[in-house]
Amino acid sequence: MDKKSKVEEMEGETKDTQSVESPELNEDIVEEGSMEKEVELSEEEKLKEELAKEKDKFLRLFAEFENFKKRTSKERMDLYKTAGQEVIVALLPVMDDFDRALKELSKSEDTEMYKGVELINTKFRETLKNKGLEQIEVGEGDAFDAEVHDAITQIPAPNKKMKGKIIDVIEKGFKLGERIIRHPKVVVGN
C-alpha cells in the first residue's frame, strides 16, 4: 500500500472510533440542534412579547386619545355655555339699576311710566335668562354658606335662632350655568 491510502485508512478509523467511542460528542451535536430550536422558540416568544407590548401601547394611546376628545368636547360645550359671561357680568349693574328705578317709580303716581319700565325690565331679564343667567335665591333666615354667599358684615342677631343666619341681602347673586358669576352680598347675624 502506498502512503496515501494508509493515511486515508487511518483517518477513517479515527473518525469511526470517535463516533463509537465518544458518545459525548454525539450528544453535543444533538444538543446543538435542540438549542437552535430553543433559540428559535425564544425568538418567537420574544416577538410575541414585543407584539403584546405594542398592542398594549396602542390600546393605551387609543384610550388616551378618546379621553382627550371627550375632555375637549366638554370644554367646548362649557365655553359655548359661558361665552357671553363677560358681557352678562357687565350687564348685572344695569339689572340692579332697573330694580332701584322700579322701587322709586312705585312710589310715584305715574303708573304708565312704571308699567313701561317694568316691561323693559321683564324683557331684559328674560333675554338674560335665555342666555343661561339664573338668580341665586337667598332669603332672610337662610343658613350662611361661605362658598355661595359673600358676607359684607356681621351684626348682632335679633334672636338666638338668627345666629349664623342671613339677616339681610344687600346685592343679589347670579349663576351662569353651574358657575357663580356674582356671589350674593349678605349681612350675617352674630
C-alpha positions as CSV (number, residue, x, y, z in Angstrom):
1,M,0.0,0.0,0.0
2,D,1.1,3.4,-0.7
3,K,1.4,6.1,1.9
4,K,-1.7,8.0,0.8
5,S,-4.0,5.1,1.2
6,K,-2.5,4.2,4.6
7,V,-3.1,7.8,5.8
8,E,-6.7,7.8,4.5
9,E,-7.4,4.4,6.1
10,M,-6.0,5.7,9.4
11,E,-8.1,8.8,9.3
12,G,-11.2,6.8,8.5
13,E,-10.5,4.6,11.5
14,T,-10.1,7.5,13.8
15,K,-13.4,9.0,12.7
16,D,-15.2,5.7,13.3
17,T,-13.7,5.2,16.7
18,Q,-14.5,8.8,17.7
19,S,-18.2,8.4,16.9
20,V,-18.4,5.0,18.5
21,E,-16.1,5.6,21.4
22,S,-17.2,9.1,22.5
23,P,-21.0,9.3,22.8
24,E,-20.5,12.7,24.5
25,L,-19.5,14.3,21.1
26,N,-22.7,12.8,19.6
27,E,-24.8,14.3,22.4
28,D,-23.2,17.7,21.8
29,I,-24.3,17.5,18.2
30,V,-27.8,16.6,19.3
31,E,-27.8,19.4,21.9
32,E,-26.8,22.0,19.4
33,G,-29.8,21.0,17.3
34,S,-32.1,21.3,20.2
35,M,-30.5,24.6,21.3
36,E,-31.2,26.0,17.8
37,K,-34.9,25.1,18.3
38,E,-34.9,26.7,21.8
39,V,-33.3,29.8,20.3
40,E,-35.9,29.9,17.6
41,L,-38.7,29.4,20.2
42,S,-37.2,32.1,22.4
43,E,-37.0,34.4,19.4
44,E,-40.7,33.6,18.6
45,E,-41.6,34.2,22.2
46,K,-39.7,37.5,22.1
47,L,-41.6,38.6,19.1
48,K,-44.9,37.6,20.7
49,E,-43.9,39.7,23.8
50,E,-43.0,42.6,21.6
51,L,-46.3,42.3,19.8
52,A,-48.2,42.2,23.1
53,K,-46.3,45.3,24.3
54,E,-47.1,47.2,21.1
55,K,-50.7,46.2,21.3
56,D,-50.8,47.4,24.9
57,K,-49.1,50.7,23.9
58,F,-51.6,51.1,21.1
59,L,-54.6,50.5,23.4
60,R,-53.3,53.0,25.9
61,L,-52.7,55.6,23.2
62,F,-56.2,55.0,21.8
63,A,-57.8,55.3,25.3
64,E,-55.8,58.5,25.9
65,F,-57.0,59.9,22.6
66,E,-60.6,59.1,23.4
67,N,-60.3,60.8,26.8
68,F,-58.8,63.8,25.1
69,K,-61.7,64.0,22.6
70,K,-64.2,63.8,25.5
71,R,-62.4,66.4,27.5
72,T,-62.1,68.9,24.7
73,S,-65.7,68.3,23.7
74,K,-66.8,69.0,27.3
75,E,-64.6,72.1,27.4
76,R,-66.1,73.4,24.2
77,M,-69.6,72.9,25.5
78,D,-68.7,74.8,28.7
79,L,-67.2,77.5,26.5
80,Y,-70.4,77.8,24.5
81,K,-72.5,78.0,27.7
82,T,-70.4,80.7,29.2
83,A,-69.2,82.5,26.0
84,G,-71.0,85.7,26.9
85,Q,-70.0,85.7,30.6
86,E,-68.1,89.0,30.4
87,V,-71.0,90.7,28.7
88,I,-73.5,89.3,31.1
89,V,-71.4,90.3,34.1
90,A,-71.1,93.8,32.7
91,L,-74.9,94.0,32.4
92,L,-75.6,92.9,36.1
93,P,-75.2,96.5,37.4
94,V,-77.8,97.6,34.8
95,M,-80.2,95.0,36.3
96,D,-79.5,96.4,39.7
97,D,-80.3,99.9,38.4
98,F,-83.6,98.7,37.0
99,D,-84.5,97.3,40.4
100,R,-83.8,100.6,42.1
101,A,-85.6,102.5,39.4
102,L,-88.7,100.3,39.8
103,K,-88.6,100.7,43.5
104,E,-88.6,104.5,43.2
105,L,-91.2,104.6,40.4
106,S,-93.5,102.6,42.5
107,K,-93.6,105.5,45.0
108,S,-94.6,108.0,42.3
109,E,-98.1,108.4,40.9
110,D,-97.2,107.9,37.3
111,T,-98.4,104.3,36.8
112,E,-97.8,104.4,33.0
113,M,-94.1,105.1,33.4
114,Y,-93.9,102.4,36.0
115,K,-95.5,99.8,33.6
116,G,-93.2,100.8,30.8
117,V,-90.1,100.5,32.8
118,E,-91.4,97.2,34.2
119,L,-92.0,95.8,30.7
120,I,-88.4,96.7,29.7
121,N,-87.1,95.2,32.9
122,T,-89.0,92.0,32.3
123,K,-87.8,91.7,28.7
124,F,-84.2,92.4,29.7
125,R,-84.4,89.7,32.4
126,E,-86.0,87.1,30.1
127,T,-83.3,87.7,27.5
128,L,-80.5,87.2,30.0
129,K,-82.4,84.1,31.4
130,N,-82.5,82.6,27.9
131,K,-78.7,83.0,27.8
132,G,-78.4,80.9,31.0
133,L,-78.4,83.5,33.7
134,E,-80.1,82.5,37.0
135,Q,-80.6,84.4,40.2
136,I,-79.4,82.7,43.3
137,E,-82.3,82.6,45.7
138,V,-81.4,84.0,49.1
139,G,-83.8,85.0,51.8
140,E,-83.7,86.2,55.3
141,G,-83.2,83.4,57.8
142,D,-81.3,81.1,55.3
143,A,-78.2,79.4,56.6
144,F,-75.0,81.2,55.6
145,D,-72.7,79.3,53.2
146,A,-69.3,80.8,52.7
147,E,-68.9,79.1,49.3
148,V,-72.1,80.7,47.9
149,H,-72.6,83.9,49.9
150,D,-70.4,86.8,50.4
151,A,-70.7,88.2,53.9
152,I,-70.3,92.0,53.9
153,T,-70.7,92.5,57.7
154,Q,-71.9,90.8,60.8
155,I,-74.4,92.4,63.2
156,P,-75.8,91.2,66.5
157,A,-78.6,88.7,65.8
158,P,-82.1,89.9,66.8
159,N,-82.7,86.4,68.4
160,K,-80.8,83.2,69.0
161,K,-82.4,81.5,66.0
162,M,-80.9,84.0,63.6
163,K,-77.3,83.4,64.8
164,G,-75.2,82.4,61.8
165,K,-78.2,83.0,59.5
166,I,-78.6,85.7,56.8
167,I,-80.2,88.8,58.2
168,D,-80.4,90.9,55.0
169,V,-79.5,90.7,51.3
170,I,-77.6,93.7,50.1
171,E,-77.0,92.6,46.5
172,K,-78.4,89.7,44.5
173,G,-76.2,86.9,43.3
174,F,-76.3,85.2,39.9
175,K,-75.2,82.0,38.2
176,L,-74.4,81.4,34.6
177,G,-75.0,77.7,34.0
178,E,-73.4,76.0,37.0
179,R,-70.8,78.7,37.7
180,I,-71.5,81.5,40.1
181,I,-70.6,84.8,38.4
182,R,-71.6,87.1,41.3
183,H,-72.0,86.0,44.9
184,P,-74.9,87.4,46.8
185,K,-73.7,90.0,49.3
186,V,-75.4,89.4,52.7
187,V,-75.4,90.6,56.3
188,V,-75.0,87.7,58.8
189,G,-76.3,87.6,62.3
190,N,-73.6,87.1,65.0
